[in-house]
Amino acid sequence: MMIQQGMIQQGTIQRMTIRRRPFLALASATLTTAALARKPRAATLPPLSEGLDPVSPPQDPPDGVFVGADGTSHRLADFKGRGMVVNMWATWCAPCVAEMPSLQTLSEALAPKDIAVLPLSSDRGGAAAVQAWYNAHDITALPVLLDPKGALARAFGAGGIPTTVIIDTAGKVVARLEGAADWSAPVAQALVQKLVAG
């Protein structure tokens, strides 16, 4: 009787497990689909003009330090006289990752016009983590720059990442964007050129 009861209980447990598996698979698939739906893709990024806010009157940027891949410290003041697109991002941030190829396109298009695209990563893994991510995603036209502990992002009053500020040739912040955008479109490139010209 005990053996029979044990077999029945064991059979019940097996049936319950079998019945659970499709449910768990369905739940897992649903979570995966939801995660993919939330992750923006470069092809679906909004146009730059939709989220870019002018800063009026233009303001001085904070006097923060960021670091190059070789450990050299830099300040935004070092780039005064050039237009700047300063993007605060991280490799673990899905919207940041989605817009990075378009920032590379922007950098390639505007470098001859003396406009610097400065992606400041707050990754805890430092330059090695950023370089590994660049290598894996074929990012070759952007420098590895670090914003240790997100200090400069906080100084800019960024509510989150990605946050991007545009600085004109006079060294003033003239526009900012909280969130991701498509920087690669010709209209976006023309808008950045106009803004940095002052």
N, C-alpha and C positions, 0 to 999 in steps of 0.2 A: 504494500500500500504506500509506504514512504517512498519507495523507488519510483512507483508510478506517479505519485504526486510531484516528486522532484522532476520527473521527465515532463510532466504537464507544465510545471512552472518554467522549466528551461525552454520548452517549446513556446510558451507565451512570451518570454523574454526575446527569443529569436524573432518571433513574428513582430513584436514591437520594434525591434531594431530594424527589421526589413522595412516596416512601414515608415519609420523615421527617416531612413536614408533619402527617399525622394523629397521629403519635406526639407531636409537639410540642404540637399542639392539645389532645390528651388530657392531657398532663402539665400544661399551663397550666390547664386546667379543674379538674384534681385539686387543684392548689395553691390556686386561687381558692376552691374548695369548702372546703378545709381551713382557710383563713384565715377564711372566713365562719363556719365551725363554731366557731372559737375565740372569735370576737367576741360577747360577751354582748349581748343585747337587753334593753331595759327590761322587756318582758313576761316575760322568763325570769330576772330577777334574784331571788336568794334573799331570803326574808323577813329583816328586820332581826334578829329574835330568834335566828336560826340562827348568826350570826357575832359578835354583840356580846358582848364580854367585860367584866364588871364590874372596876373597879379598886378593890381593897380592901387597905388603907384608901385613901380618896381622896387624891390627890397634887396638889401645886402644879404648874401648868403651867410650862414653861420661859419665861424672860423674853426672848422673841425679838421681833423687829420684823417687821411685814408692811406692805405699801405699798398705798395706794388708787390708783385710776385717775388721780387728779390729782397723784400723787407724794407725797402726805401720808403720813408714817410713823405707824403705830399699834402698840399693844401689846395683848395680851389683857387686861391689867390695866385698860385703858380701858373694858372691857365688864363689869367686876366688878359684881355685883348683878343681872345678866341671865343667863339660861341661854344657853349657846352650843353650837352644833354646828359644829366646826371640821373642814373637809374639805380634805385636801391632794390635789391633782389636777393634771392637765395635759391640754391639748387633744389631744395625740398618744397618750394612754393610753386604749385601747379600753374597759376596764371603767369608767374614770372617766367617759367620754363616755356610756356606757350608763346610769349612775345619775344624771347631772346633771338630766334632767327631773324625776325623783322628788325630788331635793333642792329644786328650785324649788317643787314642790307642798308640800313640808314647810315651806319658808320662808313661803309664802303663808298656810298654815294656822296657823303658830305666831307670826308677827310680832305679831298682836294680843295675844298672851300674853307679850310681851316676851322672846321667845327668838330670838336672832340666828343665822342660818345664814351661816357665813363660809367661802366656798370660796377657798382660798389656792392660786393657780396657780403652778407652777414653770416656766411657759413662758419660753423665752429671748427670744421676740418681745415680751414685756412686755404692757402693757395693750392695745395695738393688736391683738395676736394674739388675746387673750382676747375683746375686744369684737367682733372680726370673727367669731369662732366663736359667740359669743352671738347675734349678729344672724342668722347662717346657720341657727341651731337654735332660734330663737324663745325664747331665754332672756331674760326681761325682769324677773324678780322676784329676781334675785341680783346682788349687787354685784361689780364687777371688783376683785379683791384679788390681790396678788402676794406670793409667798414667794421673793424673789430667791435664785437658786441652790439652792433647796430647803433653806435654812438652818434654818428652823423645823421642817420635816419631820424633819430629822436630829436636832434638839434634842428632838423628841418620841420619838426612837428608832424612827421608821417604817421597817419592813423593805422598803417599796415603796409605790407609790400605786395606787389610792386608799387612804388611811388617814384615818379619821375619829375624832375624840375628842369626847366630850360633857363639858362643863364646867357644874357646877351654879351656883346663884346665889351661893354662898359663894366661887366662884372656884377650885374644886377639880375635877380630872379624876376623873370617876366611872365612865366606861366608854370603851372604844375598840373600833374595828372595823378590821381589815386586810382589804381587799377591798371589792367593791361589794355593795350591798344595795338593796332597795326601800324607800325612805324615805316613799313616798307613801301607803301603806296606813294606814287609821285606827288600826290596832293599833300601828303604828310611831310615829305621832304621839303616841298616848297614852303609849307607853313613854318617849319622849323627855321629855314633860312630867313624868312621874313622876320620872325620873332627875335632871332639873335642879332639881326642887323640894327635893332634898336629903334 
